[in-house]
Amino acid sequence: MTLTDDKVVPRPTKPLATRVAVTGMGVVSPAGNSPDEAMAALFAARPTAAHLQPLVDAGAIVTFGCAVPHLDEERLFTPKERIQLDRPAKLALAAAIEACTDSDLRLDAHGSRAGVFVGTGIGGLGWMERAVQDHGHRLPRIPPSTVLRVMSSAPAALLCARLGVTGMSLTFSTACASGASAVGEAMRRIRDGSLDVAVAGGVDAPLSPLVVSAFAAMRALSRRADAPASACRPFDDQRDGFVMAEGATFLVLERLEHAVGRGARVYGEVVGYGTTTDTGHLTTPAPDGVPAAASIRLALADAGLTPAAIGHVSAHGTSTVLNDRIEALALAAVFGADCPPVTASKGVVGHMIGAAGAFEAAMGLLCARARAVPPVANFSSGRDAAGIDVVHGSPRRIGSAPVLSTSFGFGGQNTCLVLSPGGPGPVAGQRS
């Protein structure tokens, strides 16, 4: 690994009261149920995709994906919760509880000044599929809890109940950008003074036969059934679609002044948030990449940073032909010939849909803190990525600098976040 020079010089920045710190992380992913486990898998470029027996037994069009290997339900949930909660709720609760524990923060002590922000793209569709299969031929026996399990806002409501939150409870469904949208919107509420603290992130559990087959029918998924581990290939010439995954990631966000005042460990800050919408097609992004590039520029402007200040990019990198091509165009348009190192986690963990943006932002911040960028799993060469610097083969050392995390979802939902490592000192590279 080679060390690059720091690109930026610290400058005066915003007062602590308007800055938003990350003080806790919770990860439940195919690569592990902690940030450290997930990071280790990313740096080892160790894919987690495998054939899944429920998909095989159901005769799904695609029978492989990236599943969370273990969830300690006995430790996390009561016997009643283990029976009543559906998969997305369990994943969200597990990640959010871990984030709060990691932050050593009790949200119930903050009354209406605390909030919960959840992103989800699929919601409870998997449970609805199960309800139809089990009770569709005898509708009077549909379980009374069905509505509560399938509504997209259920994870947020359950988090509020478990964590004692009486402030904002908001759910965002911006497809594959949902988790990033939740983090960005939570940051804005804290920055504008509406809240002091929040738990924000995303969750999805789409590994059901119906959901997987629906995505496969629209030709969004890889068909490499003979080699699932090498199926997801962000930016690679041989990419043929993404690999479906489940998971959840949540961050504890709080006013930096509040975090410093209670002596909290600060991972870094969310300093920029930008969002735009493509127009014209529900699944095909604008071919010139202009709306995607605009969301990047908005996030940088919100952070008060120039492109040169970014140390690396935690890319969306779905492994679909068009999305990777257009993301590369957007990055090249913003950064030009000086594109920072680009990584993409989906080669390891697959596409967690609503959780993806939050996971990638969290991993990007940890990489910025470690001053190292993991290689993109399964990447060999990519003509469409010729204009960007895709890290592959081995990790890349970098200097201390903010990270750009990109999320581009179906429906033209473009959301980008900028996160800066460090504590209460000035944000590296920020304009005064």
PEQUIPE-V124738 format. One record per run of one state. SS is the DSSP state (~ for helix, > for strand, _ for the rest). FROM is the first residue (numbers start at 0). TO is the last residue. If there is no record, write none. Layout:
ss=SS from=FROM to=TO
ss=SS from=FROM to=TO
This chain:
ss=_ from=0 to=1
ss=> from=2 to=2
ss=_ from=3 to=8
ss=> from=9 to=9
ss=_ from=10 to=14
ss=~ from=15 to=17
ss=_ from=18 to=18
ss=> from=19 to=28
ss=_ from=29 to=30
ss=> from=31 to=31
ss=_ from=32 to=33
ss=~ from=34 to=42
ss=_ from=43 to=48
ss=> from=49 to=50
ss=_ from=51 to=51
ss=~ from=52 to=57
ss=_ from=58 to=62
ss=> from=63 to=65
ss=_ from=66 to=71
ss=~ from=72 to=75
ss=_ from=76 to=77
ss=~ from=78 to=83
ss=_ from=84 to=85
ss=~ from=86 to=102
ss=_ from=103 to=105
ss=~ from=106 to=112
ss=> from=113 to=118
ss=_ from=119 to=123
ss=~ from=124 to=134
ss=_ from=135 to=137
ss=~ from=138 to=140
ss=_ from=141 to=144
ss=~ from=145 to=149
ss=_ from=150 to=152
ss=~ from=153 to=162
ss=_ from=163 to=167
ss=> from=168 to=171
ss=_ from=172 to=173
ss=~ from=174 to=190
ss=_ from=191 to=195
ss=> from=196 to=204
ss=_ from=205 to=207
ss=~ from=208 to=216
ss=_ from=217 to=219
ss=> from=220 to=220
ss=_ from=221 to=226
ss=~ from=227 to=229
ss=_ from=230 to=240
ss=> from=241 to=241
ss=_ from=242 to=242
ss=> from=243 to=254
ss=~ from=255 to=260
ss=_ from=261 to=266
ss=> from=267 to=276
ss=_ from=277 to=288
ss=~ from=289 to=302
ss=_ from=303 to=305
ss=~ from=306 to=308
ss=> from=309 to=314
ss=_ from=315 to=319
ss=~ from=320 to=337
ss=_ from=338 to=339
ss=> from=340 to=343
ss=_ from=344 to=344
ss=~ from=345 to=348
ss=_ from=349 to=349
ss=> from=350 to=350
ss=_ from=351 to=351
ss=~ from=352 to=369
ss=_ from=370 to=370
ss=> from=371 to=372
ss=_ from=373 to=381
ss=~ from=382 to=384
ss=_ from=385 to=387
ss=> from=388 to=389
ss=_ from=390 to=394
ss=> from=395 to=396
ss=_ from=397 to=400
ss=> from=401 to=408
ss=_ from=409 to=411
ss=> from=412 to=420
ss=_ from=421 to=426
ss=> from=427 to=427
ss=_ from=428 to=431
